[in-house]
Amino acid sequence: MSADLKVPTYADLGVRPFVNCIGTITTLSGSLALPEVRQAMSQASTGYVKIAELMDAVGQRLAQLMQCEYGLVTAGCAAALTQVTAACVTGTDPKKIARLPDTTGMKNEIIVQKSHRVGYDRAITAVGTRFVEVETPEELAAAYTDRTVMIFIFGDAAERGQISVKDMAASGHAHGVPTLVDAAAERPDAPNWYLEQGVDAVAYSGGKCLRGPQVSGLVLGRKELLQAAFANGCPHGSIGRPMKVGKEEIMGLLAAVEQWVARDHQAEWREWERRLELITQAATAFDTVEATVSQPGRSNVAPHLSIRWDPTRLGMTGAQVREQLAAGEPRIEISGGENGVSINPYMMEEGEAEKVACRLSEVLGAA
């Protein structure tokens, strides 16, 4: 690199980074890659490999780490949904692969519980499929036709519908239909709970709790199905060709999974609780301000702090507090409503909880 060539920065562009008190939200750039991930990506960028060879070797290593049959790296969780759906429709038939999204004469119906329709449909219907909604076990039994090709489950909604994950998967197996789970922001623990329930594939974001590359996803499941998903993705000339995942992302995602099984998750949880306690003490020093900590759901798995007050007595709404925190230095982004704010310590870096506590105290004090 030339000595006078300057690497561009956010500051050069007038873009302000922020302290993330919300979580692994894609619009907020997900998570920060672990140091080991950045190192793996840098090393991968120094040599050429054949992507098919690399993907298979990594798939086998992921299987060892995650205690499953096989693993696949994709360009994010949404890309995983597209590629696995395509695999269910075409298998490895090159003529069918070349025709997508034209599914004329092919199986193209996806069974889904109505409560699992949450806005990520396009990743699946882009293949040329359509959804068939069910709500009860009886409706599920009646939904199968000679065009049924897959069952879709949204992990966050797993406990909202009338049919359990295990029963959905068992029903699919009885009809020779595979089941796919979208678990993007969930913990990819090993052994995998979804695979234990009988599903055929489960997809995660690589750039959320794994803290891998932002442009990466992790799929775990049946080897034959995931190899067909790879055939429907890049570098092949298939519907998934635009969803390129390069050698850097493949190795970065593997490094993230290697770290996931080695990380001290209990110590991380204790640190999150410490951060929330620090912020709680700063906030509740003011009259009318109350704080409670709640446990998470399936996604963004960390304790959540809810800080509430009476805006008429404090003299400031939750929205006004959020605006001031976002406009200040450091820039702090949090969520909440009119009567308070919510803080997730999940994506905070070392030393940031102290900054959040200080700024929150300043803003509430000024009110």
matplotlib code that plots the C-alpha trace (Angstrom):
import matplotlib.pyplot as plt

x = [0.0, 1.3, 2.4, 0.2, -2.9, -5.4, -7.9, -11.4, -13.1, -16.7, -15.6, -14.4, -17.9, -19.7, -21.2, -21.4, -20.9, -23.0, -23.2, -25.6, -28.1, -30.8, -29.4, -28.3, -30.6, -29.6, -30.5, -28.1, -25.3, -25.8, -22.9, -19.2, -17.1, -14.9, -11.1, -10.6, -13.1, -11.4, -8.1, -9.5, -11.0, -7.7, -5.7, -8.3, -7.8, -4.1, -4.6, -6.8, -9.0, -11.7, -14.9, -16.5, -13.6, -13.5, -17.3, -17.3, -14.3, -15.9, -19.2, -17.6, -15.9, -19.1, -20.7, -18.1, -18.4, -22.2, -22.8, -24.9, -24.7, -23.5, -23.1, -23.4, -22.2, -24.5, -24.6, -26.8, -29.9, -32.2, -30.0, -30.1, -33.9, -33.8, -31.2, -32.7, -36.2, -34.7, -33.0, -36.4, -37.9, -35.1, -32.8, -29.6, -31.4, -29.5, -32.5, -34.8, -32.1, -31.7, -35.5, -36.1, -38.0, -40.3, -41.7, -44.2, -44.7, -42.6, -43.7, -43.9, -46.3, -44.9, -46.9, -46.7, -48.6, -50.4, -48.7, -45.3, -45.9, -43.7, -42.3, -39.5, -41.6, -39.8, -36.7, -38.8, -41.3, -38.5, -37.9, -41.3, -43.2, -46.3, -47.5, -50.3, -51.4, -52.6, -53.6, -54.7, -53.3, -56.4, -55.7, -52.1, -53.1, -55.5, -52.9, -50.7, -51.1, -48.9, -47.3, -46.2, -42.5, -41.5, -42.7, -41.5, -41.1, -40.2, -38.2, -39.4, -43.0, -42.3, -44.4, -47.2, -48.9, -51.1, -48.7, -45.3, -42.0, -41.7, -45.2, -44.7, -41.5, -43.0, -46.0, -43.6, -41.6, -44.7, -45.4, -41.8, -41.7, -38.6, -38.9, -36.8, -36.5, -35.5, -33.6, -31.7, -31.0, -31.2, -28.4, -26.9, -26.3, -24.9, -26.6, -29.2, -32.6, -34.4, -32.6, -33.4, -37.1, -36.7, -36.4, -34.2, -32.4, -32.1, -30.7, -28.9, -27.4, -23.6, -23.6, -25.8, -25.0, -22.2, -20.4, -19.2, -19.1, -22.1, -22.5, -22.7, -25.3, -25.1, -27.3, -27.2, -29.0, -29.1, -26.1, -27.9, -30.3, -27.5, -25.4, -28.4, -28.7, -25.1, -25.9, -28.6, -26.2, -23.0, -20.6, -23.1, -25.2, -28.4, -31.0, -28.7, -25.8, -26.3, -26.0, -22.2, -20.3, -16.6, -13.6, -13.2, -16.8, -16.6, -13.5, -14.8, -18.0, -16.1, -13.9, -17.1, -18.4, -15.1, -15.3, -18.9, -18.2, -15.2, -16.7, -17.7, -21.4, -22.1, -19.3, -20.8, -24.2, -22.8, -21.1, -24.4, -26.1, -23.3, -23.8, -27.5, -27.0, -24.7, -27.2, -30.1, -28.3, -27.7, -31.3, -33.2, -31.3, -34.1, -37.6, -40.4, -37.9, -38.3, -36.3, -36.9, -34.9, -36.7, -35.5, -35.3, -37.2, -35.5, -33.7, -31.2, -30.7, -29.6, -31.3, -33.3, -33.6, -36.8, -36.6, -39.9, -41.1, -44.1, -43.3, -45.5, -43.5, -40.1, -40.7, -39.4, -40.8, -39.0, -38.8, -37.1, -34.5, -33.7, -33.3, -30.9, -28.9, -28.7, -27.6, -25.0, -21.4, -21.0, -24.0, -26.2, -29.1, -31.8, -35.4, -38.5, -41.8, -43.3, -43.0, -39.4, -36.6, -35.3, -31.7, -30.1, -26.5, -25.9, -23.9, -22.2, -18.4, -16.2, -16.5, -19.7, -22.0, -20.3, -20.7, -24.4, -25.0, -23.2, -25.1, -28.5, -27.9, -27.0, -30.2, -32.5, -30.9, -31.5, -35.1]
y = [0.0, 3.4, 5.4, 8.4, 6.2, 6.9, 4.2, 5.7, 5.9, 6.6, 10.0, 10.9, 10.2, 12.1, 8.8, 8.6, 5.2, 4.6, 2.6, -0.2, -0.7, -2.3, -5.6, -7.5, -5.6, -5.7, -2.1, -1.2, -3.3, -6.4, -7.2, -6.5, -9.4, -11.0, -10.4, -14.1, -13.7, -10.6, -12.5, -15.5, -13.3, -11.5, -14.8, -16.2, -13.2, -14.1, -17.2, -18.8, -21.9, -23.8, -22.7, -26.2, -27.8, -25.2, -25.3, -29.1, -29.1, -26.3, -28.2, -31.2, -29.2, -27.4, -30.8, -31.8, -28.5, -28.3, -32.1, -32.5, -34.2, -31.2, -27.4, -24.9, -21.2, -18.8, -15.0, -14.4, -16.2, -14.9, -16.4, -19.7, -19.7, -19.1, -21.8, -24.5, -23.8, -24.1, -27.4, -28.8, -27.9, -29.1, -31.3, -31.5, -31.9, -29.4, -28.9, -28.0, -25.8, -23.9, -23.2, -21.5, -19.4, -21.1, -24.0, -25.1, -28.8, -28.9, -29.1, -25.6, -25.4, -24.5, -25.3, -22.7, -21.9, -18.6, -17.3, -17.9, -15.4, -12.5, -10.7, -12.8, -14.5, -13.1, -15.1, -18.2, -17.2, -15.8, -19.4, -19.6, -21.1, -20.2, -20.5, -22.7, -21.5, -23.8, -23.2, -26.5, -30.1, -31.0, -28.2, -29.4, -33.0, -31.7, -29.3, -31.8, -32.2, -33.6, -30.1, -29.9, -29.5, -28.0, -27.0, -23.6, -22.7, -19.3, -19.9, -16.8, -18.0, -21.6, -21.3, -19.1, -21.6, -24.5, -27.1, -27.7, -27.8, -31.5, -32.3, -30.1, -32.0, -35.4, -34.6, -33.6, -36.8, -38.9, -37.2, -37.2, -33.4, -31.6, -28.9, -25.7, -23.3, -19.7, -19.1, -16.0, -14.2, -17.3, -19.1, -22.0, -24.2, -27.8, -30.2, -28.3, -28.2, -27.8, -30.8, -32.8, -32.0, -33.7, -30.7, -31.2, -27.8, -24.8, -21.5, -18.8, -15.4, -15.4, -11.7, -11.7, -13.6, -15.6, -12.3, -13.6, -11.8, -9.6, -11.2, -14.8, -17.3, -20.8, -23.7, -27.0, -30.2, -33.1, -33.4, -34.3, -31.3, -28.8, -30.0, -29.5, -26.0, -25.3, -26.4, -23.8, -21.1, -19.3, -20.1, -22.0, -20.3, -20.9, -18.7, -18.2, -16.9, -13.3, -14.5, -14.8, -15.9, -15.7, -17.5, -14.7, -15.0, -18.8, -18.9, -16.0, -17.9, -21.0, -19.0, -17.6, -21.1, -22.2, -19.4, -20.0, -23.4, -22.1, -18.9, -18.7, -17.9, -17.8, -15.2, -13.2, -13.3, -12.1, -9.2, -8.2, -8.2, -6.0, -3.5, -3.3, -2.9, 0.0, 1.7, 0.9, 2.7, 5.8, 5.9, 5.2, 7.9, 10.2, 10.3, 8.5, 6.4, 2.7, -0.2, -3.9, -6.6, -9.2, -12.4, -12.7, -14.8, -16.9, -14.1, -11.5, -13.7, -11.4, -9.8, -6.7, -3.6, -1.6, 1.9, 3.7, 7.0, 9.4, 11.9, 14.6, 14.4, 14.0, 16.6, 14.4, 11.6, 8.4, 9.7, 12.9, 11.0, 8.7, 11.8, 13.4, 10.3, 9.8, 13.4, 13.5, 12.2, 9.4, 8.6, 6.1, 4.2, 2.7, 1.6, 2.3, 4.1, 7.4, 6.3, 5.0, 3.3, -0.3, -1.3, -4.5, -5.0, -7.7, -5.6, -3.2, -3.2, -2.9, 0.4, 1.5, 0.7, 3.3, 5.9, 5.0, 5.3, 8.7, 10.1, 8.8, 10.4, 13.7, 13.7, 12.7, 15.2, 18.0, 17.1]
z = [0.0, -0.9, 2.1, 1.1, 0.5, 3.3, 4.3, 4.4, 7.7, 8.9, 10.0, 6.5, 5.3, 8.1, 9.5, 13.3, 14.9, 18.1, 21.3, 20.5, 23.3, 21.1, 19.8, 16.7, 14.3, 10.6, 10.0, 12.9, 11.2, 13.3, 15.6, 15.7, 14.4, 17.0, 16.7, 15.8, 13.0, 11.6, 11.7, 9.9, 7.2, 6.7, 6.4, 4.0, 1.7, 1.1, -1.1, -3.7, -3.1, -4.9, -3.2, -3.5, -1.8, 0.9, 1.5, 1.9, 4.3, 6.4, 6.3, 7.8, 10.4, 11.3, 11.7, 14.3, 16.2, 16.2, 16.7, 13.6, 10.2, 8.1, 7.9, 5.2, 5.0, 3.2, 2.6, 5.6, 7.0, 4.3, 1.7, 3.6, 3.4, -0.3, -1.0, 1.2, -0.2, -3.7, -2.7, -1.5, -4.9, -7.2, -5.3, -7.4, -10.7, -13.0, -15.3, -12.4, -10.9, -14.1, -14.4, -11.0, -10.2, -12.8, -10.9, -13.5, -13.1, -9.9, -6.2, -4.9, -1.9, 1.5, 4.6, 7.4, 10.6, 10.2, 13.3, 11.6, 8.8, 10.0, 7.0, 5.7, 3.1, 0.0, 0.8, 0.3, -2.4, -4.6, -5.5, -7.2, -4.2, -2.4, 1.2, 2.4, 5.9, 8.7, 12.3, 13.7, 13.6, 11.5, 9.0, 8.8, 8.0, 5.3, 3.8, 2.0, -1.8, -4.5, -4.7, -1.1, -1.0, 2.4, 5.9, 7.2, 10.9, 12.2, 15.4, 17.3, 16.8, 17.8, 20.9, 19.5, 17.2, 18.1, 16.6, 18.2, 16.2, 17.0, 15.7, 12.6, 11.8, 12.5, 10.2, 7.5, 7.8, 7.6, 4.2, 3.0, 3.3, 4.9, 7.5, 7.6, 10.6, 10.5, 13.8, 12.6, 15.9, 18.2, 19.9, 17.8, 20.7, 20.4, 20.4, 18.4, 19.9, 16.6, 15.0, 18.1, 17.4, 14.0, 11.6, 8.6, 8.5, 10.7, 9.6, 11.7, 11.0, 11.1, 12.0, 15.0, 18.3, 16.6, 15.9, 12.6, 9.3, 8.6, 5.2, 6.5, 7.6, 9.1, 8.2, 10.1, 9.1, 6.7, 4.5, 1.3, 1.7, 2.4, -0.5, -2.7, -1.2, -2.2, -5.7, -5.8, -4.6, -5.6, -7.3, -9.5, -12.1, -10.1, -8.4, -5.5, -7.6, -6.5, -2.8, -3.0, 0.1, -0.5, 1.0, 3.6, 4.9, 4.9, 7.0, 9.2, 9.9, 10.8, 13.2, 14.8, 15.4, 16.7, 19.2, 20.0, 21.4, 23.3, 24.7, 28.4, 28.0, 31.7, 32.2, 29.4, 31.0, 34.3, 32.5, 30.9, 34.3, 35.7, 32.9, 33.5, 37.2, 36.6, 34.4, 36.8, 39.6, 37.5, 36.3, 39.6, 41.4, 40.1, 41.6, 39.7, 37.8, 38.1, 36.5, 36.0, 34.3, 32.2, 30.6, 26.8, 24.3, 21.7, 19.9, 21.2, 24.2, 27.0, 30.0, 29.0, 31.2, 31.2, 32.7, 33.2, 34.6, 34.6, 31.8, 33.4, 36.7, 35.1, 32.5, 29.6, 27.4, 26.5, 22.9, 24.0, 26.1, 23.1, 20.9, 23.2, 23.7, 19.9, 19.4, 22.1, 22.4, 22.3, 20.2, 22.0, 20.4, 22.6, 22.1, 24.2, 24.3, 25.6, 29.3, 29.2, 27.5, 27.1, 27.1, 25.8, 26.9, 24.2, 21.8, 24.1, 24.1, 27.2, 28.9, 27.1, 30.0, 32.0, 29.2, 28.9, 32.6, 32.6, 29.6, 30.9, 34.2, 32.5, 30.3, 33.2, 35.5, 33.0, 32.8]

ax = plt.figure().add_subplot(projection="3d")
ax.plot(x, y, z, "-o")
ax.set_aspect("equal")
plt.show()
